[in-house]
């Protein structure tokens, strides 16, 4: 299972990049998302589980994001400092 996230930047298609993520949510519209890209509403306008996150859930999410950023910063002068 993988996140269905994709975006086009300057004519180039980019997809999901969080290889370490293992928790995915499949919405009623059939799309599957990681916590980073999970929308608040699906394409039909239905609320996703993310819409009901409480402060604890948001705190855990923020800690995860900051850990990814810290790991990229800790890469120092190495070639790969992307936060993915």
C-alpha positions in Angstrom: 0.0 0.0 0.0 1.2 3.5 -0.7 0.0 7.1 -0.6 -1.7 8.3 -3.8 -0.2 11.8 -3.4 1.2 13.3 -6.6 1.9 16.9 -7.8 3.2 18.4 -11.0 6.0 21.0 -10.6 7.4 22.8 -13.6 5.9 20.1 -15.9 7.5 17.3 -13.9 5.4 14.7 -12.0 6.4 14.1 -8.4 4.9 11.4 -6.2 5.0 10.1 -2.7 8.4 10.4 -1.0 8.1 9.2 2.6 9.6 5.7 2.3 9.6 5.2 6.1 5.8 5.8 6.5 3.8 2.6 7.1 0.5 3.8 8.3 -2.0 4.6 5.6 -5.7 5.5 5.5 -8.1 4.5 2.8 -11.0 6.9 2.4 -14.5 6.1 1.2 -13.7 7.4 -2.2 -11.1 4.6 -2.5 -8.0 6.8 -2.3 -5.2 5.8 0.1 -3.1 8.4 2.0 -0.3 8.7 4.5 -0.8 11.0 7.4 1.3 13.7 5.8 -0.9 14.1 2.7 -4.2 12.9 4.1 -6.7 15.7 3.2 -9.3 17.0 5.6 -12.0 16.3 3.0 -12.0 13.6 0.3 -12.9 14.4 -3.3 -16.6 14.0 -2.5 -16.4 16.5 0.4 -16.6 13.9 3.1 -14.5 14.5 6.2 -11.5 12.3 6.6 -10.2 11.0 10.0 -7.8 13.9 10.0 -10.7 16.3 10.3 -11.3 14.8 13.8 -7.8 14.9 15.1 -7.5 16.3 18.6 -4.6 18.1 20.2 -2.8 14.8 21.0 -3.1 13.7 17.3 -1.9 17.0 16.0 1.0 17.0 18.5 2.1 13.5 17.4 1.9 14.6 13.8 4.0 17.7 14.5 6.6 15.7 16.3 6.9 13.4 13.4 7.3 16.3 10.9 10.0 17.9 13.1 11.8 14.6 13.5 12.0 14.3 9.6 13.2 17.9 9.4 15.8 17.3 12.2 17.1 14.2 10.4 17.5 16.3 7.2 19.3 19.0 9.1 21.6 16.4 10.8 22.7 15.3 7.3 25.0 18.4 7.5 26.9 19.0 4.4 26.0 15.7 2.8 24.4 15.7 -0.6 21.0 14.7 0.6 19.4 17.1 3.0 15.8 16.6 1.8 13.2 16.2 4.5 11.7 13.0 3.0 
